[in-house]
């Protein structure tokens, strides 16, 4: 085996974007993930959870909510106030419709995927019909004060529960009227504390589950407006909640980076009566867990630390194979570094600019494993900034180091570099 030198590159200052929301395709095998920079990623569960597609981000587009609709169609909504459908073939936004209520904080599809409900800043819940080629506004439900931070459909598509600050409301979908209004805040020593409902779910039994800023997971009888169960899981806020399709397990994420599993278990052995019990805590994240999802065989969580964690449920895995392995996606799955071997150059790709560096060199020799001192330090040669709101999707530098190219969702850019003494001239082709 021949000798070679290894250059330790420690000057690539990449800051990955955190995970903002998740959407699991229940009747498929894909997971949609949106990051804080507006990028949307698609992971394929049927083939070892590999990253199948990446839709590049956009400076004017924030994605606060994702949901799958009928036919495997993916929709996203954000603080811009528009609901966007993503083209998974062309990897771009296919079209958008104004939500009509200001910034959109939450969105959910009904069980058949034919209707979308969007929770808006002005306190309204908008219903949209999924039609070929896009969505069509249908009507608005009973409007009240307070932004709608989370919402969920009843499995029978007859009711919608919406959570905001201090209040939980249940709507009748056919009439659009508010059937129940539940106050979730409380007073401590005559001091009123604001309670934010960050996540909610509607069970087929009629119970409503909420996750709030007091660190509680609560179960409500919405018809009577009474509290059935309350679990304080953290001293910090519970930011996300997801229920399994069989409604016997759920996962919640907190602002401390911890996730917890709840399971519906018999009160006593052989008893038909069941209660929700907190069973398993996990600490896989270092920052807020803003999004969770529950697949038939795994708990999925995404945090502001940019990690996507897939933890298999061992009781659902038939045998010890790859499906039983904990997976942490801690680094980008697409190429962000391009190398010009002949010119000893490296091109680093960021969301809206490129950096071209020349590697350092040494004139020393040594034995295997020795660290050689650098006589010529790495040099930052060029920074190319991308114009426009679209983020860079891919980039490359030629082996000779005289050509640099990058592409966004709609444009391709090519530059020629000329090295003149100690300077470099950049010409756009």
C-alpha positions as CSV (number, residue, x, y, z in Angstrom):
1,X,0.0,0.0,0.0
2,X,1.4,3.4,-1.0
3,X,2.0,6.4,1.2
4,X,-0.4,9.3,1.1
5,X,-1.0,12.5,3.0
6,X,-4.4,13.4,4.6
7,X,-5.4,17.0,4.9
8,X,-7.7,17.7,7.8
9,X,-10.2,20.3,6.6
10,X,-11.5,22.2,9.6
11,X,-12.5,25.4,7.9
12,X,-15.9,24.4,6.4
13,X,-18.2,26.4,8.6
14,X,-21.4,24.7,7.8
15,X,-24.3,25.4,10.2
16,X,-27.1,22.8,9.5
17,X,-30.7,24.0,9.6
18,X,-33.0,22.6,12.3
19,X,-36.0,20.4,11.8
20,X,-39.2,22.4,11.9
21,X,-42.0,19.9,11.1
22,X,-42.6,16.2,10.0
23,X,-45.3,14.5,8.1
24,X,-45.6,10.7,7.9
25,X,-47.4,9.2,4.9
26,X,-49.6,6.7,6.7
27,X,-50.7,4.7,3.7
28,X,-47.2,4.9,2.1
29,X,-43.6,4.5,3.2
30,X,-42.3,8.0,3.1
31,X,-41.6,10.8,5.6
32,X,-41.6,14.5,4.7
33,X,-39.3,16.8,6.7
34,X,-39.1,20.6,6.6
35,X,-36.2,22.6,7.9
36,X,-35.9,26.1,9.2
37,X,-34.4,27.3,6.0
38,X,-37.4,26.3,4.0
39,X,-35.9,23.1,2.5
40,X,-38.1,20.0,2.3
41,X,-36.7,16.5,2.4
42,X,-38.3,13.1,1.5
43,X,-37.2,9.9,3.2
44,X,-38.1,6.5,1.9
45,X,-38.9,4.0,4.7
46,X,-39.2,1.0,2.3
47,X,-35.5,1.2,1.5
48,X,-33.7,1.7,4.8
49,X,-34.9,5.3,5.4
50,X,-32.7,6.8,2.7
51,X,-33.1,10.4,1.6
52,X,-35.0,10.1,-1.6
53,X,-35.5,13.8,-2.6
54,X,-34.6,17.3,-1.5
55,X,-36.5,20.4,-2.5
56,X,-34.2,23.4,-1.9
57,X,-35.2,26.2,0.4
58,X,-36.4,29.6,-0.5
59,X,-35.7,32.8,1.5
60,X,-39.3,34.0,1.0
61,X,-40.8,30.6,2.0
62,X,-41.1,29.3,5.6
63,X,-42.6,25.9,6.2
64,X,-44.4,25.7,9.5
65,X,-46.6,22.7,8.7
66,X,-46.6,19.7,6.2
67,X,-49.2,17.2,5.4
68,X,-49.9,14.5,2.8
69,X,-53.0,14.4,0.7
70,X,-54.7,11.9,-1.5
71,X,-52.5,10.5,-4.3
72,X,-49.3,11.0,-2.5
73,X,-49.4,14.8,-2.9
74,X,-47.5,17.0,-0.4
75,X,-48.6,20.4,0.9
76,X,-46.8,22.9,3.0
77,X,-47.8,26.2,4.7
78,X,-45.9,28.9,6.6
79,X,-45.8,32.4,7.9
80,X,-46.0,33.8,4.4
81,X,-49.7,33.0,4.5
82,X,-49.8,30.7,1.5
83,X,-50.4,27.0,1.1
84,X,-48.0,25.4,-1.3
85,X,-48.1,22.1,-3.2
86,X,-44.6,20.6,-3.8
87,X,-43.8,18.9,-7.1
88,X,-42.0,15.8,-6.1
89,X,-40.9,15.0,-9.6
90,X,-39.4,18.4,-10.5
91,X,-38.4,19.2,-6.9
92,X,-40.0,22.6,-6.7
93,X,-43.1,24.4,-5.6
94,X,-45.9,23.5,-8.1
95,X,-48.3,26.3,-7.0
96,X,-49.6,28.1,-4.0
97,X,-53.0,29.5,-2.8
98,X,-53.4,32.3,-0.2
99,X,-54.7,31.0,3.0
100,X,-56.8,34.2,3.5
101,X,-56.1,34.5,7.3
102,X,-52.6,35.8,7.6
103,X,-49.7,33.5,8.6
104,X,-50.6,29.8,8.6
105,X,-49.3,28.1,11.8
106,X,-50.8,24.6,11.4
107,X,-52.4,22.3,8.8
108,X,-53.9,18.9,8.7
109,X,-55.6,16.6,6.2
110,X,-58.7,14.5,6.8
111,X,-58.6,10.7,6.8
112,X,-59.2,10.5,3.1
113,X,-56.8,13.2,2.1
114,X,-59.5,15.1,0.2
115,X,-59.8,18.2,2.5
116,X,-57.1,20.4,4.2
117,X,-57.7,22.4,7.4
118,X,-55.4,25.4,8.0
119,X,-55.0,27.2,11.2
120,X,-54.4,30.9,10.7
121,X,-53.1,34.0,12.6
122,X,-56.5,35.7,12.7
123,X,-58.0,32.8,14.7
124,X,-59.8,31.2,11.8
125,X,-59.7,27.6,10.5
126,X,-59.9,27.5,6.7
127,X,-61.1,24.4,4.8
128,X,-59.7,23.7,1.4
129,X,-60.8,21.0,-1.1
130,X,-58.0,19.0,-2.8
131,X,-58.7,19.1,-6.5
132,X,-56.6,18.1,-9.5
133,X,-53.8,20.6,-10.0
134,X,-54.1,22.2,-6.6
135,X,-56.5,23.1,-3.8
136,X,-59.7,25.2,-3.8
137,X,-61.0,27.3,-0.9
138,X,-64.2,25.8,0.5
139,X,-65.2,27.8,3.6
140,X,-64.1,29.1,6.9
141,X,-65.2,27.7,10.3
142,X,-66.4,29.8,13.3
143,X,-63.8,32.4,13.9
144,X,-62.5,33.4,17.4
145,X,-59.7,35.5,18.7
146,X,-56.2,33.9,19.0
147,X,-53.9,32.3,16.5
148,X,-54.5,28.6,15.8
149,X,-51.2,26.9,16.7
150,X,-52.3,23.3,16.2
151,X,-55.3,21.3,14.9
152,X,-56.4,17.8,14.3
153,X,-59.3,16.0,12.6
154,X,-61.5,13.3,14.2
155,X,-60.9,10.0,12.4
156,X,-64.5,10.2,11.2
157,X,-63.9,13.6,9.7
158,X,-66.9,15.1,11.6
159,X,-65.0,17.3,14.1
160,X,-61.8,19.4,14.3
161,X,-60.0,20.3,17.4
162,X,-57.9,23.5,17.4
163,X,-55.4,24.7,20.1
164,X,-54.3,28.3,20.7
165,X,-53.2,30.3,23.7
166,X,-55.1,29.3,26.9
167,X,-58.0,27.8,24.8
168,X,-58.9,24.5,23.2
169,X,-61.9,24.6,20.7
170,X,-63.8,21.8,19.0
171,X,-65.6,22.6,15.7
172,X,-68.4,20.7,14.0
173,X,-67.3,20.4,10.4
174,X,-70.6,20.2,8.6
175,X,-72.0,23.3,10.3
176,X,-68.7,25.1,11.0
177,X,-69.9,26.1,14.5
178,X,-67.9,25.9,17.8
179,X,-69.3,23.0,19.9
180,X,-67.0,23.2,22.9
181,X,-64.5,25.8,24.3
182,X,-62.1,24.5,27.0
183,X,-59.8,26.7,29.1
184,X,-56.5,25.0,29.7
185,X,-54.7,27.6,31.7
186,X,-54.7,27.9,35.5
187,X,-53.7,30.4,38.2
188,X,-50.8,30.0,40.6
189,X,-51.0,32.2,43.8
190,X,-53.4,34.6,42.0
191,X,-50.9,35.1,39.2
192,X,-52.3,34.0,35.8
193,X,-49.8,32.2,33.6
194,X,-50.3,32.0,29.9
195,X,-50.6,28.4,28.6
196,X,-49.8,27.7,24.9
197,X,-51.2,24.5,23.4
198,X,-48.5,23.4,21.0
199,X,-49.9,20.0,19.9
200,X,-53.2,18.2,19.8
201,X,-54.7,15.0,18.6
202,X,-58.3,13.7,18.3
203,X,-58.8,10.0,19.1
204,X,-61.6,7.9,17.7
205,X,-62.9,7.3,21.3
206,X,-63.8,11.0,21.4
207,X,-60.9,12.0,23.7
208,X,-58.7,15.0,22.8
209,X,-55.0,15.0,23.7
210,X,-53.1,18.2,24.2
211,X,-49.4,19.1,24.8
212,X,-48.8,22.6,26.3
213,X,-46.2,25.0,27.5
214,X,-46.6,23.9,31.1
215,X,-44.9,20.5,30.3
216,X,-48.2,18.6,30.5
217,X,-49.9,16.0,28.3
218,X,-53.6,16.1,29.0
219,X,-56.6,14.0,28.0
220,X,-60.0,15.7,27.7
221,X,-63.6,14.6,27.3
222,X,-64.5,17.3,24.8
223,X,-68.3,16.8,25.0
224,X,-68.4,17.6,28.7
225,X,-65.3,19.8,28.7
226,X,-63.7,17.9,31.6
227,X,-60.2,16.7,32.2
228,X,-59.7,12.9,32.1
229,X,-56.0,12.5,32.7
230,X,-53.0,14.8,33.1
231,X,-49.3,13.9,33.0
232,X,-46.6,16.4,33.7
233,X,-43.6,15.1,31.7
234,X,-41.2,18.0,31.9
235,X,-40.6,21.3,33.7
236,X,-40.3,22.9,30.2
237,X,-42.7,23.0,27.4
238,X,-44.0,20.0,25.4
239,X,-43.7,21.2,21.8
240,X,-45.0,18.3,19.7
241,X,-47.3,15.3,19.8
242,X,-48.1,12.4,17.5
243,X,-50.4,9.3,17.8
244,X,-50.0,5.9,16.2
245,X,-52.5,4.8,13.6
246,X,-53.8,2.1,16.0
247,X,-54.2,4.7,18.8
248,X,-52.4,2.6,21.4
249,X,-49.2,4.6,21.5
250,X,-48.1,8.2,21.2
251,X,-44.9,10.2,21.3
252,X,-44.2,13.7,22.6
253,X,-41.2,16.0,22.3
254,X,-40.1,18.7,24.7
255,X,-37.9,21.8,24.7
256,X,-35.3,20.1,26.7
257,X,-34.5,17.7,23.9
258,X,-36.2,14.7,25.5
259,X,-39.0,12.6,23.9
260,X,-41.5,10.4,25.8
261,X,-43.7,7.5,24.8
262,X,-47.2,7.0,26.1
263,X,-49.0,3.6,25.8
264,X,-52.6,2.6,26.3
265,X,-52.3,-0.3,28.8
266,X,-54.8,-2.3,31.0
267,X,-55.3,-1.0,34.5
268,X,-54.8,-4.6,35.8
269,X,-53.9,-7.8,34.1
270,X,-56.9,-9.1,32.1
271,X,-58.9,-6.0,32.9
272,X,-60.8,-4.4,29.9
273,X,-60.3,-0.9,31.4
274,X,-57.2,0.9,29.9
275,X,-55.3,4.0,30.8
276,X,-52.6,6.0,29.2
277,X,-49.2,5.5,30.9
278,X,-45.9,7.1,30.3
279,X,-43.6,4.2,29.6
280,X,-40.3,5.2,27.9
281,X,-38.2,8.4,28.0
282,X,-35.5,9.1,25.4
283,X,-32.8,11.7,25.2
284,X,-31.5,11.8,21.7
285,X,-31.5,15.6,21.1
286,X,-29.7,18.6,22.6
287,X,-32.2,21.3,21.6
288,X,-36.0,21.7,21.1
289,X,-37.8,18.8,19.6
290,X,-40.1,20.7,17.4
291,X,-41.6,17.8,15.5
292,X,-42.4,14.1,16.1
293,X,-44.1,11.4,14.1
294,X,-45.3,7.8,14.8
295,X,-44.9,5.1,12.2
296,X,-46.2,1.5,12.7
297,X,-42.7,0.4,13.8
298,X,-40.8,3.4,15.0
299,X,-40.8,6.7,16.9
300,X,-39.5,9.6,14.8
301,X,-38.3,13.0,16.1
302,X,-36.6,16.0,14.7
303,X,-35.0,18.9,16.6
304,X,-33.4,22.3,16.2
305,X,-30.1,20.5,16.6
306,X,-30.8,19.4,12.9
307,X,-30.9,15.7,13.9
308,X,-33.5,13.3,12.6
309,X,-33.8,10.3,15.0
310,X,-35.7,7.1,14.1
311,X,-36.0,4.8,17.1
312,X,-37.6,1.4,16.4
313,X,-40.2,-0.1,18.6
314,X,-38.7,-3.4,19.6
315,X,-42.1,-5.0,20.3
316,X,-43.1,-4.3,16.6
317,X,-39.9,-5.6,15.0
318,X,-40.1,-9.3,14.2
319,X,-36.4,-10.1,14.1
320,X,-33.1,-8.5,14.8
321,X,-32.1,-6.9,11.5
322,X,-31.5,-3.4,10.2
323,X,-35.1,-2.4,11.1
324,X,-34.2,-2.8,14.8
325,X,-31.3,-0.4,14.7
326,X,-31.5,3.2,16.1
327,X,-30.7,5.7,13.3
328,X,-29.5,9.3,13.7
329,X,-29.2,11.5,10.7
330,X,-26.7,14.0,11.8
331,X,-25.1,15.2,8.6
332,X,-26.3,16.2,5.1
333,X,-27.0,13.4,2.7
334,X,-26.1,15.3,-0.4
335,X,-22.7,16.5,-1.6
336,X,-21.8,20.0,-0.3
337,X,-18.1,19.8,-1.0
338,X,-16.5,19.6,-4.5
339,X,-12.7,19.0,-5.0
340,X,-10.4,20.1,-7.8
341,X,-7.6,17.6,-7.4
342,X,-5.2,19.0,-9.9
343,X,-5.4,22.6,-8.5
344,X,-5.8,21.4,-4.8
345,X,-8.9,23.4,-4.4
346,X,-12.1,22.8,-2.4
347,X,-15.5,24.3,-3.2
348,X,-17.9,24.6,-0.2
349,X,-21.7,24.9,-0.8
350,X,-23.9,27.0,1.6
351,X,-27.5,27.9,1.2
352,X,-26.9,31.2,-0.6
353,X,-23.2,31.4,-1.3
354,X,-20.1,29.4,-2.3
355,X,-16.6,29.5,-0.9
356,X,-13.5,28.4,-2.8
357,X,-10.4,27.5,-0.8
358,X,-6.9,26.4,-1.6
359,X,-5.5,23.6,0.5
360,X,-2.5,24.1,2.7
361,X,0.8,22.3,2.0
362,X,3.8,21.0,3.8
363,X,7.4,20.3,2.9
364,X,8.1,17.9,5.7
365,X,8.1,14.1,5.7
366,X,7.4,11.7,8.5
367,X,6.3,8.2,9.5
368,X,2.8,6.7,9.5
369,X,0.5,8.5,11.9
370,X,2.7,11.6,12.4
371,X,1.1,15.1,12.1
372,X,3.1,17.3,9.8
373,X,3.2,21.1,10.3
374,X,1.8,23.2,7.5
375,X,4.2,25.7,5.9
376,X,1.5,27.2,3.7
377,X,-1.8,27.8,5.4
378,X,-5.2,27.2,3.6
379,X,-6.3,30.2,1.7
380,X,-9.8,31.6,1.1
381,X,-9.8,32.6,-2.6
382,X,-13.4,33.4,-3.7
383,X,-16.8,33.9,-2.3
384,X,-19.7,33.7,-4.8
385,X,-23.1,34.9,-3.6
386,X,-26.3,33.7,-5.2
387,X,-28.7,36.4,-6.2
388,X,-32.4,36.0,-5.6
389,X,-34.4,34.2,-2.9
390,X,-33.8,30.6,-4.2
391,X,-31.2,28.5,-2.4
392,X,-28.4,26.7,-4.1
393,X,-29.2,23.1,-4.9
394,X,-25.9,21.7,-6.3
395,X,-22.5,23.0,-7.2
396,X,-19.2,21.8,-8.7
397,X,-15.7,23.0,-9.5
398,X,-13.7,21.6,-12.5
399,X,-10.6,19.5,-11.9
400,X,-8.4,22.3,-13.2
401,X,-10.0,24.8,-10.9
402,X,-10.9,27.3,-13.6
403,X,-14.6,26.7,-13.8
404,X,-17.3,26.9,-11.1
405,X,-20.9,26.1,-11.6
406,X,-24.0,26.0,-9.4
407,X,-27.7,25.6,-9.9
408,X,-30.9,26.6,-8.1
409,X,-34.4,25.3,-8.7
410,X,-34.8,27.5,-11.9
411,X,-31.4,28.7,-12.9
412,X,-27.9,27.4,-13.8
413,X,-24.8,29.7,-13.3
414,X,-21.3,29.2,-14.7
415,X,-18.2,31.2,-13.8
416,X,-14.7,31.2,-15.2
417,X,-11.8,31.9,-12.8
418,X,-8.5,33.4,-14.0
419,X,-5.5,33.3,-11.7
420,X,-3.4,36.4,-12.1
421,X,-0.4,36.5,-9.7
422,X,-1.9,36.9,-6.3
423,X,-5.4,37.9,-7.5
424,X,-8.3,36.1,-9.1
425,X,-10.7,37.5,-11.6
426,X,-14.2,36.0,-11.8
427,X,-16.2,36.2,-15.1
428,X,-19.8,35.1,-15.4
429,X,-20.4,33.1,-18.5
